[in-house]
């Protein structure tokens, strides 16, 4: 499965940004017809608002993708210690080039697996995960690892696909995107995701747009 995911993102590296940012008429029609017109650009802006520009702690971005949504934000976050991780070498290389072109020097780009993070417990103050969980092959392990590397009181900010909101979107995901390796079942409904989060987090912000959820959650256990 991991090889399938790797090859799928390698094959899509030249269209990935266009689809997410709706940079062409074709991509805008795709989003309108199959995703109800949900604007990933707007969702990305809302998620990134959860992180102050003056943040000075340690942040893990997984998966970083191509950095299309984050590079301008990171250019302003001059005091942060940022680790950007992705399983796809092709995605990671594009992100690294973007950060270098911006002159951003406080970002470490790392190839790695979210299900086996090579960081100590409680390393990070914030974990950012944009458009990632619907692709992770072992979501239980991904949540466990992200929670492990977050400090108590640390924040998880994320956005991704959830099932059960649109028959058209669910059909696209199951019959096309999952078969191609861009998405990986099983997928949570909004209720399932909330139950999953509430085991380890206090959910402080929660929004659903079409078949996309975005939220901020605080890891329990601070001060204990």
PyMOL commands that set and color helices and strands:
alter all, ss='L'
color gray80, all
select helices_A, chain A and resi 2-11+16-21+25-35+40-48+71-76+89-102+114-116+139-149+167-180+190-198
alter helices_A, ss='H'
color red, helices_A
select strands_A, chain A and resi 58-62+81-86+107-111+124-130+150-161+201-209+212-219
alter strands_A, ss='S'
color yellow, strands_A
deselect
rebuild
show_as cartoon
